[in-house]
Structures are given as C-alpha cells and as structure tokens.
Amino acid sequence: MCETMTRRKFIMRGAAGLALASVGSIGGGACALQPKIGPLPQGQRLERIQTSPHYVDGAFRNQLPTATLTSDKGQLATMWDFLFVPKPRLRPDHPLPMLKTDLKALAEGRDDAVVWLGHSSLFLRLGGKSVLADPVFSSYAAPLFFMNRAFDGNYPYAPDDMPGIDCLIISHDHWDHLDHDTVVALRPRIKAVVCPLGVGAILEDWGFAPARIHEADWNQDVRLAQDFTVHVLPARHFSGRWITRNKTLWAGFLLETQGRKVFYSGDSGYGPHFAEIGQRFGGVDVAIMEDGQYDPGWRNIHMMPEEVAQGALDLGAKALLPVHSGRFCISNHAWDDPYKRIAAASAGKAFRLLTPRIGEAADLNGRPQRFANWWEAEAQVADGGRLLQNAARYE
C-alpha cells in the first residue's frame, strides 16, 4: 500500500457510495441486502420504544443536541473531501502483528481477562462468564464486500474459535459493530444477547429466539445471573443500517460481577455521561473506550484521543483499553494516529493504558503486564513480522 490511496481506490470508494445511493433510491439494492440489513422495529417492540423518554418524533435522540457533522463546509463538501481528497497512510503498508489466544482454554480458567479482537470486537472473561462484544470476523464491515475491507493480514479468529458465550453485547446497529455473517454463525454458541432498544428486531430476524434477546433503554439493567449484571448506559452517537436513521438505540455498557466493573463505551462522542457513570458506580476497573475513526467534522459522535483520555478520568477508571481502530478504515486519519495520540494523552494520568495487540489477552486480576508499542516500526521489526502464539506475558 502506498503512502496515499490511489486514484482508483478513491474512485471505487466514491462509486460504491453512489451505487448504494442509486440502488437505495429505487429499492432494488435494499431488497437484495434485506437479510443483512434487518427489519425496523414493529408491533409491541415499537410500542415499547415509543414509551422511551429518548424517543421523540419517531426517532431516538442523544441526551445533548448532537449534530452528526460539525464542519463549516457543509454535508456535501465534507463528503467530497472524505471520498476524493487524498489522505496519507489510511492503511498500514504491512500486516499488523496479531496473536491467537486460545479463547476456549481461557474460558475454562478462573482468571478475568479481556481480549481485543480488532476494531471494537472484544472477548471478556468475567466472574466465570464469557462475554463477546460487537464481533465482526468478516473481512469487510459494510453492506457490500468491496467496501471497507479489513487491513491486510491473516486475521486469526473465526466463529469456530469462540467458546460458549454467556452474553453477546451489541452496542448499536452500524455495520462495523453488527455483522450478519458473524452473528448468525455464532448463534448456536450464544445463551443471551443484551442490546439497546430496537436492535432485537434485527437479531430476531436473524434467527435468535425472543427469549434470548434482552433489549434495554439507557440506565436500565439486565441481570443475567445472581452475580452478573449488564447495565445499559447512555452514549452519544446515532444508528441506522441503510437510509433510515435513529430508529434503534445506541448504548454503552457496564459489566458488573462480584468485585469487578468493566465499562465499554460503544461508539460515542465525548459528553457529561462519562462523569455521571463514574459517579454512579464509584469508578470502574477498566474503561474500554472507542479511540479511532474520528474527525473534527464529526467530533460530536466520535471522540478525539484526548477526549478518550479525559473520558477515562471522568469514569474514574483504573485502566484504559482503547479500541475502534486497528482493522478497518472509516475515517481520514492515519491508521496509527489513534495509538500515538492516546499514548501521549495518557502520559502521567491516573489510569494505566493497556495496548495489547489484536488477540493478546489483558489480565484483569491485578498482575503487572507489559505491552509493546506494536504500532511503531521498531516494534514491528522486533517481532520479525511473526504471529506470536503465546499471548500472556506476566512480570
């Protein structure tokens, strides 16, 4: 991959957007993709949504006024820049180092751990429970296979590598967080799903029994076991898998077990909700926060790295694990910009920054653990470009 995307790639990117708009306008593309898009909420599900204080005039709203685009250029000019103005180093010119932790073996142990699976996909082992969040194992995160392809490299995980999943968490319905092929393949392994209001309509259409789906509004709890609760919490974002927007809710989550509190932001712009969550729960052990796919033109709905660090402080987090990068390019920044900026923003802060490679287990039991600055060229050379097999390295 050269320093900038080639003209051909930009043309394909723009053509893909135009193609989607064209087929969407006549309905043909939507019909062809309907199984992957999923239906909008209807019937009793819609009636429940209409009682939500966050659902106004037929759509969900953020707690704060949140314009999706904040650039002075206007929507068309912003989209033109996004599609056609060359940006340097959007994708790495080499495969990123990835590990393959044996998640089935991890699930048989007693240790609490989190394994970043790339982008926002996460496997967590908490209090003897296996949790999977926003899994996308496909090689693209978009309606069509030639759009938004993953970075080069042999991605080490597939649905068959997953153990039984006690809880699947879906933060919202965007394609890079809710992938049809991945979720359908995982369905036999999943005991329960927790998702924001409306997302259950898609999952039910994909074959999940209604009894396994737990939909919740912000600040509602789903207690899946006596010692395991999923708190569904506010986020600052938007939703929509095709043309219609904000018919389903978006959310963050706090996973609470005996002695452990892990927060996952989902996609979210910065806002006072982080401090409110921190005060409500008296801090968190680990804050898993989106750090990537940001731009000054849409900073209301995706945090800048410096805001991620501030959000971790607001939450009273002991540790910060940045995600939402490292596998897909959905923004204008260099692929390694999130890591450089979050490392700088976290220096001297009251939390510990966790930067595992894709597939590398981060221990949650308090044992000291070191992570390499794998996004740096020197770290790549030190690893020899190999896929390491042993993910755990404790001091």
C-alpha positions as CSV (number, residue, x, y, z in Angstrom):
1,M,0.0,0.0,0.0
2,C,1.5,3.4,-1.0
3,E,1.6,6.5,1.2
4,T,-1.8,7.7,-0.2
5,M,-4.7,5.8,-1.5
6,T,-4.6,5.6,-5.3
7,R,-7.0,7.5,-7.5
8,R,-8.5,4.1,-8.5
9,K,-9.3,3.3,-4.9
10,F,-10.8,6.7,-4.4
11,I,-13.0,6.3,-7.5
12,M,-14.1,2.8,-6.2
13,R,-14.9,4.3,-2.8
14,G,-16.9,7.1,-4.4
15,A,-18.5,4.7,-6.9
16,A,-19.6,2.4,-4.0
17,G,-21.3,5.3,-2.3
18,L,-23.0,6.4,-5.4
19,A,-24.1,2.8,-6.2
20,L,-25.6,2.4,-2.7
21,A,-27.4,5.7,-3.1
22,S,-28.7,4.7,-6.5
23,V,-29.9,1.2,-5.6
24,G,-31.3,2.5,-2.4
25,S,-33.4,5.2,-4.2
26,I,-35.1,2.5,-6.3
27,G,-35.3,-0.1,-3.6
28,G,-33.6,-2.8,-5.5
29,G,-30.4,-2.8,-3.5
30,A,-32.3,-2.7,-0.2
31,C,-34.3,-5.7,-1.3
32,A,-31.1,-7.6,-2.3
33,L,-29.4,-6.8,1.0
34,Q,-32.5,-7.0,3.3
35,P,-31.4,-10.2,5.1
36,K,-28.2,-8.5,6.2
37,I,-29.9,-5.1,6.8
38,G,-32.6,-6.5,9.0
39,P,-36.1,-5.0,9.7
40,L,-37.1,-1.9,11.6
41,P,-38.9,-2.3,15.0
42,Q,-42.6,-3.1,14.7
43,G,-45.6,-4.1,16.8
44,Q,-45.0,-4.5,20.5
45,R,-41.3,-3.7,20.2
46,L,-42.1,-0.4,18.5
47,E,-44.8,0.3,21.2
48,R,-42.2,-0.2,23.9
49,I,-39.8,2.1,22.1
50,Q,-42.4,4.8,21.9
51,T,-42.5,5.0,25.7
52,S,-38.8,5.8,25.9
53,P,-38.1,9.3,27.0
54,H,-35.2,9.3,24.5
55,Y,-37.6,8.6,21.5
56,V,-39.0,11.9,20.2
57,D,-41.0,12.5,17.0
58,G,-40.3,9.0,15.6
59,A,-36.5,8.8,16.3
60,F,-34.1,8.3,19.2
61,R,-32.2,11.4,20.4
62,N,-29.0,12.0,22.3
63,Q,-29.0,13.5,25.8
64,L,-27.3,16.6,24.3
65,P,-28.0,18.3,21.0
66,T,-25.7,16.3,18.6
67,A,-25.3,17.4,15.0
68,T,-23.7,14.5,13.1
69,L,-21.5,16.8,11.0
70,T,-19.8,19.7,12.7
71,S,-17.7,21.1,9.8
72,D,-18.4,24.5,8.4
73,K,-18.0,23.1,4.9
74,G,-21.5,21.6,4.8
75,Q,-22.5,18.0,4.2
76,L,-21.8,17.7,0.5
77,A,-18.3,19.3,0.8
78,T,-17.5,17.2,3.8
79,M,-18.5,14.0,1.9
80,W,-16.5,15.1,-1.1
81,D,-13.4,15.6,1.0
82,F,-13.9,12.2,2.6
83,L,-14.3,10.4,-0.7
84,F,-11.9,12.1,-3.0
85,V,-9.3,14.2,-1.2
86,P,-6.2,12.0,-0.7
87,K,-5.2,11.3,2.8
88,P,-1.8,9.8,3.8
89,R,-1.4,6.4,5.5
90,L,-5.0,5.5,5.9
91,R,-4.0,1.8,5.9
92,P,-0.7,0.2,7.2
93,D,1.7,-0.8,4.5
94,H,2.4,-4.1,6.3
95,P,0.2,-6.7,8.2
96,L,-0.2,-5.7,11.8
97,P,1.0,-8.2,14.4
98,M,-1.8,-10.4,15.7
99,L,-1.8,-13.2,18.3
100,K,-4.2,-16.1,18.7
101,T,-5.0,-16.7,22.3
102,D,-6.9,-20.0,22.8
103,L,-10.2,-18.5,24.0
104,K,-11.7,-21.9,24.7
105,A,-8.9,-22.6,27.1
106,L,-9.2,-19.1,28.6
107,A,-12.9,-19.8,29.2
108,E,-12.1,-22.9,31.2
109,G,-9.8,-21.0,33.6
110,R,-10.7,-18.8,36.5
111,D,-8.8,-15.6,35.5
112,D,-10.6,-12.5,34.4
113,A,-9.3,-11.1,31.2
114,V,-10.2,-9.1,28.1
115,V,-9.0,-9.9,24.6
116,W,-9.2,-7.3,21.9
117,L,-10.2,-9.0,18.7
118,G,-9.7,-5.9,16.4
119,H,-11.7,-2.8,15.9
120,S,-14.5,-3.0,18.6
121,S,-14.7,-6.8,18.8
122,L,-13.9,-8.0,22.3
123,F,-13.9,-11.3,24.2
124,L,-14.2,-10.9,28.0
125,R,-13.9,-13.5,30.8
126,L,-15.5,-12.1,33.9
127,G,-16.6,-13.9,37.0
128,G,-16.7,-17.2,35.2
129,K,-18.8,-15.8,32.4
130,S,-17.8,-15.5,28.7
131,V,-18.9,-12.2,27.1
132,L,-18.5,-11.2,23.4
133,A,-19.0,-7.6,22.3
134,D,-19.6,-6.3,18.8
135,P,-18.0,-9.2,17.0
136,V,-17.0,-8.6,13.3
137,F,-15.0,-11.5,12.0
138,S,-15.8,-10.8,8.3
139,S,-13.1,-9.3,6.1
140,Y,-15.3,-6.2,5.5
141,A,-17.6,-4.0,7.6
142,A,-20.1,-2.7,5.1
143,P,-23.2,-3.8,3.1
144,L,-21.1,-4.9,0.1
145,F,-17.9,-7.0,0.0
146,F,-15.8,-4.4,-1.9
147,M,-16.4,-1.7,0.7
148,N,-14.5,-1.0,3.9
149,R,-12.2,-4.1,3.7
150,A,-10.1,-5.0,6.6
151,F,-6.4,-4.2,6.7
152,D,-4.1,-6.8,5.1
153,G,-3.0,-9.8,7.1
154,N,-4.3,-13.2,8.2
155,Y,-6.9,-12.4,10.8
156,P,-6.7,-15.2,13.3
157,Y,-10.2,-15.5,14.6
158,A,-13.4,-17.1,13.3
159,P,-16.7,-18.1,14.9
160,D,-15.4,-21.6,15.5
161,D,-12.7,-20.3,17.7
162,M,-15.2,-19.0,20.2
163,P,-16.2,-20.9,23.3
164,G,-19.8,-20.9,24.5
165,I,-20.9,-17.3,25.0
166,D,-22.9,-16.5,28.1
167,C,-23.7,-13.0,26.8
168,L,-23.4,-11.3,23.5
169,I,-23.4,-7.5,23.6
170,I,-24.3,-5.3,20.6
171,S,-23.8,-1.6,21.2
172,H,-25.6,-0.4,18.1
173,D,-26.6,-1.5,14.6
174,H,-23.8,0.0,12.5
175,W,-22.1,-2.4,10.1
176,D,-18.8,-2.3,11.9
177,H,-20.4,-3.4,15.1
178,L,-23.3,-5.7,14.0
179,D,-22.2,-8.1,11.3
180,H,-24.8,-10.5,9.9
181,D,-22.5,-13.4,8.9
182,T,-20.5,-13.3,12.1
183,V,-23.6,-13.2,14.4
184,V,-25.5,-15.9,12.5
185,A,-22.5,-18.2,12.6
186,L,-22.2,-17.6,16.4
187,R,-25.9,-18.0,17.1
188,P,-25.7,-21.7,18.4
189,R,-23.0,-20.7,20.9
190,I,-24.8,-17.7,22.4
191,K,-27.0,-18.1,25.5
192,A,-28.2,-14.5,25.8
193,V,-28.0,-11.1,24.0
194,V,-28.1,-7.7,25.6
195,C,-28.7,-4.8,23.2
196,P,-30.3,-1.3,23.1
197,L,-33.9,-0.9,22.2
198,G,-34.9,-1.9,18.7
199,V,-31.8,-3.9,17.8
200,G,-33.6,-7.0,18.9
201,A,-35.7,-6.8,15.8
202,I,-32.7,-7.5,13.6
203,L,-31.4,-10.3,15.8
204,E,-34.8,-12.0,15.9
205,D,-35.0,-11.7,12.1
206,W,-31.6,-13.5,12.1
207,G,-32.9,-16.5,14.0
208,F,-32.5,-15.6,17.7
209,A,-35.3,-16.7,19.9
210,P,-37.0,-13.7,21.5
211,A,-36.4,-15.2,25.0
212,R,-32.7,-14.9,24.4
213,I,-32.8,-11.2,23.5
214,H,-32.7,-8.6,26.3
215,E,-33.4,-5.1,24.9
216,A,-33.0,-2.2,27.3
217,D,-33.1,1.6,27.4
218,W,-30.4,3.8,28.9
219,N,-29.9,3.3,32.6
220,Q,-31.7,0.0,32.7
221,D,-30.2,-3.2,34.0
222,V,-30.2,-6.7,32.7
223,R,-29.4,-9.3,35.4
224,L,-28.3,-12.5,33.7
225,A,-27.1,-14.2,36.9
226,Q,-27.1,-13.5,40.6
227,D,-23.5,-12.2,40.3
228,F,-23.6,-10.9,36.8
229,T,-25.4,-7.7,35.7
230,V,-25.2,-5.7,32.4
231,H,-26.0,-2.0,32.9
232,V,-27.1,-0.4,29.7
233,L,-25.9,3.2,29.7
234,P,-26.0,6.4,27.6
235,A,-23.7,7.0,24.6
236,R,-23.6,9.9,22.2
237,H,-23.9,8.6,18.7
238,F,-26.6,7.6,16.1
239,S,-27.9,4.5,14.4
240,G,-29.0,3.1,11.0
241,R,-28.1,0.3,8.7
242,W,-29.4,1.7,5.4
243,I,-31.1,5.1,4.8
244,T,-33.3,5.4,7.8
245,R,-31.6,6.8,10.9
246,N,-32.1,6.6,14.7
247,K,-35.0,4.0,14.7
248,T,-32.9,1.9,17.1
249,L,-30.9,3.0,20.1
250,W,-27.2,3.1,20.7
251,A,-25.6,2.5,24.1
252,G,-22.6,1.9,26.3
253,F,-22.4,-0.9,28.9
254,L,-21.0,-1.6,32.4
255,L,-20.5,-5.3,33.1
256,E,-20.6,-5.9,36.9
257,T,-19.6,-9.0,38.7
258,Q,-18.6,-9.6,42.3
259,G,-15.5,-7.4,42.7
260,R,-15.3,-6.3,39.0
261,K,-16.7,-3.4,37.0
262,V,-15.8,-3.1,33.3
263,F,-17.1,-0.3,31.1
264,Y,-17.5,-0.4,27.3
265,S,-18.3,2.9,25.7
266,G,-19.6,1.6,22.3
267,D,-19.3,4.4,19.8
268,S,-19.7,7.8,21.5
269,G,-18.7,11.4,21.3
270,Y,-17.5,13.0,24.5
271,G,-20.1,14.2,27.0
272,P,-21.1,14.5,30.6
273,H,-22.4,11.0,30.7
274,F,-18.9,9.6,31.4
275,A,-18.7,11.6,34.6
276,E,-22.2,10.7,35.6
277,I,-21.4,7.0,35.1
278,G,-18.2,7.3,37.1
279,Q,-20.1,8.9,40.0
280,R,-22.9,6.4,39.8
281,F,-20.7,3.3,40.0
282,G,-17.8,4.8,42.1
283,G,-15.3,4.3,39.3
284,V,-14.5,1.3,37.1
285,D,-11.7,-1.2,36.9
286,V,-11.3,-1.0,33.2
287,A,-12.7,1.5,30.7
288,I,-12.8,0.1,27.1
289,M,-13.2,3.2,25.0
290,E,-13.6,3.9,21.3
291,D,-10.4,5.6,20.0
292,G,-10.4,5.8,16.2
293,Q,-12.5,6.8,13.2
294,Y,-12.6,10.4,14.4
295,D,-12.5,13.7,12.6
296,P,-13.1,17.4,13.5
297,G,-16.0,17.2,11.1
298,W,-17.9,14.7,13.2
299,R,-16.4,15.1,16.7
300,N,-19.8,15.0,18.3
301,I,-20.2,11.3,17.6
302,H,-16.6,10.0,17.8
303,M,-14.1,11.1,20.4
304,M,-10.7,12.5,19.7
305,P,-8.0,10.6,21.5
306,E,-7.5,13.4,24.0
307,E,-11.2,13.2,24.8
308,V,-10.9,9.5,25.3
309,A,-8.2,10.1,28.0
310,Q,-10.5,12.6,29.7
311,G,-13.4,10.2,29.5
312,A,-11.4,7.6,31.3
313,L,-10.6,10.1,34.0
314,D,-14.3,11.1,34.2
315,L,-15.2,7.4,34.7
316,G,-12.6,7.0,37.5
317,A,-11.0,4.2,35.5
318,K,-8.0,2.3,36.9
319,A,-7.1,1.2,33.3
320,L,-8.0,2.3,29.8
321,L,-8.2,0.0,26.8
322,P,-8.6,1.9,23.5
323,V,-10.5,0.2,20.7
324,H,-12.3,1.1,17.4
325,S,-9.2,1.0,15.3
326,G,-6.5,-1.4,14.0
327,R,-8.6,-3.3,11.5
328,F,-10.9,-1.0,9.4
329,C,-10.5,2.5,8.0
330,I,-13.7,4.5,8.3
331,S,-12.1,8.0,8.7
332,N,-9.5,10.3,7.4
333,H,-6.7,9.9,10.0
334,A,-3.5,7.8,9.6
335,W,-4.1,4.3,10.8
336,D,-1.6,4.7,13.7
337,D,-2.7,8.2,14.8
338,P,-5.1,6.9,17.5
339,Y,-2.3,5.0,19.2
340,K,0.2,7.8,19.1
341,R,-2.2,10.3,20.4
342,I,-3.8,8.2,23.1
343,A,-0.3,7.2,24.3
344,A,0.6,10.9,24.6
345,A,-2.7,11.9,26.1
346,S,-2.4,9.1,28.8
347,A,1.1,10.0,29.9
348,G,1.1,10.9,33.6
349,K,-2.6,10.2,34.1
350,A,-4.2,8.3,37.0
351,F,-5.1,5.3,34.9
352,R,-2.9,2.6,33.2
353,L,-3.0,2.5,29.4
354,L,-3.5,-1.0,28.0
355,T,-2.3,-1.5,24.4
356,P,-2.5,-5.2,23.6
357,R,-2.1,-6.5,20.0
358,I,-5.1,-8.0,18.3
359,G,-5.7,-11.2,20.1
360,E,-3.4,-10.5,23.1
361,A,-5.1,-11.1,26.5
362,A,-5.0,-8.3,29.0
363,D,-5.1,-9.6,32.6
364,L,-7.8,-8.1,34.9
365,N,-6.6,-9.7,38.1
366,G,-4.0,-7.1,39.0
367,R,-0.9,-8.8,37.8
368,P,1.6,-6.4,36.2
369,Q,1.7,-6.9,32.5
370,R,3.7,-5.1,29.8
371,F,2.6,-4.4,26.2
372,A,4.8,-3.3,23.3
373,N,4.1,-0.2,21.3
374,W,3.3,-2.5,18.4
375,W,2.1,0.3,16.1
376,E,5.7,1.6,15.9
377,A,8.0,0.4,13.2
378,E,10.6,-0.6,15.7
379,A,8.1,-2.9,17.4
380,Q,7.3,-4.5,14.1
381,V,10.9,-5.2,13.4
382,A,11.4,-6.6,16.9
383,D,8.6,-9.1,16.3
384,G,10.0,-10.1,13.0
385,G,6.5,-9.8,11.5
386,R,5.6,-13.1,13.1
387,L,2.3,-14.1,14.6
388,L,3.1,-14.8,18.2
389,Q,1.4,-17.8,19.7
390,N,1.7,-17.1,23.4
391,A,-0.3,-14.0,24.4
392,A,0.2,-13.9,28.1
393,R,3.3,-12.3,29.4
394,Y,3.3,-11.5,33.1
395,E,6.1,-10.0,35.1
